[in-house]
Amino acid sequence: MPKKLSDVKDGIIEEARREVFENGYDALTIRNVAKRCGIATGTIYNYFKNKDELVAAFILQDWKPRMKELTERVSDVIDALETAGLIYAVLLEFEHEFTPVFAAKKARAKIMEDSSIVRHDMLVKLFSDMLFDKLPVVASGDRRFRADFIADALIRWSARDLPWETLECVINDLTKTSL
């Protein structure tokens, strides 16, 4: 018997999430999600253009509350190094949680497309803004450049799953009062 979905879009997103975490990104198809929801395949296309847009929807759904919590946590922190550590911890946790998506070869290819570069730049700006006021003004460097550099590095390093201890000394050098 087909499932009754009170909110079709949320139901589609939830079933897609389950499918990915049970069977992996490569096994996810619009047809399988429709079957799990008990709806016609075409119904999903009323909400999402394709599989990747559907996956992006559940990733974003999980990302937003984390960013809200992170923003609240770093607002009370005055130290740039501690702020960078909090950002990095959230990124690593997210990367680990979404390994079934990020580890898939096809998903990795999609992540490298132009639209993901825009998302990357948006994340850099978000994290850079969290760091900017916590960085000291120094004669030899620009705070905005250092904040952007640290933010970009945190994103790239988390994708490589490097331990914080390896990065902490580099970030510490970039957050010192004298360079």
C-alpha positions in Angstrom: 0.0 0.0 0.0 1.4 3.4 -0.9 2.6 5.7 1.8 0.6 8.8 2.6 2.9 11.8 2.6 1.5 14.9 4.4 4.3 17.0 3.0 5.3 15.5 -0.3 8.6 17.4 -0.7 9.8 16.7 2.9 8.8 13.0 2.4 10.8 12.8 -0.8 13.9 14.4 0.8 13.7 12.0 3.8 13.3 8.9 1.6 16.2 10.0 -0.5 18.3 10.5 2.6 17.4 7.0 3.8 18.2 5.5 0.4 21.6 7.1 0.3 22.5 6.1 3.8 21.2 2.5 3.4 22.5 1.8 -0.2 24.9 4.6 -1.1 24.8 7.5 -3.5 25.4 5.5 -6.6 22.3 3.3 -5.8 20.0 6.3 -5.4 17.6 6.8 -8.3 14.5 9.0 -8.6 12.5 5.8 -9.4 13.6 4.1 -6.1 12.7 7.2 -4.1 9.3 7.4 -5.8 8.7 3.8 -5.0 9.7 4.3 -1.3 7.3 7.3 -1.1 4.5 5.5 -2.9 4.2 8.2 -5.5 4.8 8.5 -9.3 8.3 9.2 -10.5 7.1 12.3 -12.2 5.9 13.8 -8.9 9.5 14.0 -7.8 10.4 16.1 -10.9 7.8 18.6 -9.8 10.1 19.4 -6.8 13.6 18.4 -8.0 15.3 18.6 -11.5 17.5 15.5 -10.8 19.1 13.2 -8.3 21.9 15.7 -7.5 19.4 18.5 -6.7 17.5 16.0 -4.4 20.7 15.1 -2.6 21.7 18.7 -2.3 18.3 19.3 -0.6 18.9 16.9 2.2 22.5 18.0 2.7 21.3 21.6 3.0 18.5 20.6 5.3 21.1 19.1 7.7 23.6 21.9 7.2 21.4 24.9 8.1 20.9 24.0 11.8 24.6 23.2 12.2 25.5 26.6 10.8 23.0 28.3 13.2 24.5 26.5 16.1 28.1 27.2 15.0 27.3 30.9 14.5 25.9 31.1 18.1 28.9 29.2 19.5 31.6 31.4 17.8 29.8 34.6 18.7 30.9 34.2 22.3 34.5 33.3 21.4 37.1 36.0 21.1 40.1 33.9 20.0 40.6 33.3 16.3 42.4 29.9 16.8 39.5 28.6 19.0 37.0 29.8 16.4 38.9 28.1 13.6 38.9 24.9 15.7 35.1 25.0 16.2 34.6 25.6 12.4 36.9 22.7 11.6 35.2 20.4 14.0 31.8 21.1 12.4 33.2 20.6 8.9 34.9 17.2 9.9 31.7 16.0 11.6 29.7 16.9 8.6 32.2 15.3 6.2 32.1 12.1 8.2 28.4 12.0 8.5 28.0 12.4 4.8 30.7 10.0 3.7 28.1 7.9 1.7 27.6 10.9 -0.5 31.0 12.5 -0.6 32.9 9.3 -1.1 30.9 8.3 -4.2 32.9 8.9 -7.4 29.9 10.4 -9.3 29.1 12.7 -6.4 32.7 13.9 -6.2 32.5 14.7 -9.9 29.4 16.8 -9.3 30.9 18.5 -6.4 33.7 19.8 -8.7 31.3 21.5 -11.0 30.9 25.3 -11.3 27.9 25.5 -9.0 29.8 23.9 -6.2 32.6 26.5 -6.6 29.9 29.1 -5.9 28.9 27.2 -2.8 32.5 26.9 -1.7 33.0 30.6 -2.1 29.8 31.2 0.0 31.2 28.9 2.8 34.6 30.7 2.6 32.8 34.1 3.1 30.6 32.7 6.0 33.6 31.3 7.9 35.8 34.3 7.0 33.3 36.6 8.5 33.3 34.5 11.7 37.1 34.8 11.9 37.7 38.4 10.7 37.0 40.4 13.9 38.9 37.9 16.0 42.1 38.3 14.0 44.5 41.0 15.2 45.4 43.9 13.0 49.1 43.5 12.0 51.3 45.8 10.0 52.5 43.0 7.7 49.1 41.5 6.7 45.6 42.1 5.7 43.0 40.7 8.1 40.5 39.9 5.3 43.1 38.0 3.3 44.1 36.0 6.4 40.4 35.3 7.3 39.7 34.1 3.8 42.8 32.1 3.6 42.1 30.3 6.9 38.4 29.7 6.0 39.4 28.2 2.6 42.1 26.1 4.2 39.7 24.7 6.8 37.2 23.6 4.1 39.9 22.0 2.0 41.7 20.3 4.9 38.4 18.9 6.2 37.8 17.3 2.8 41.1 15.6 3.2 40.2 14.5 6.8 43.4 15.9 8.3 43.6 15.9 12.1 43.2 19.3 13.8 46.5 18.9 15.6 48.3 18.9 12.3 46.7 22.2 11.3 46.6 24.0 14.6 50.2 25.2 14.4 49.6 26.7 10.9 46.4 28.4 12.0 48.1 29.6 15.2 50.8 31.3 13.2 48.2 33.0 11.0 46.3 34.3 14.1 49.2 35.8 16.0 49.6 39.4 16.7 52.9 39.6 14.8 53.8 37.9 11.6 
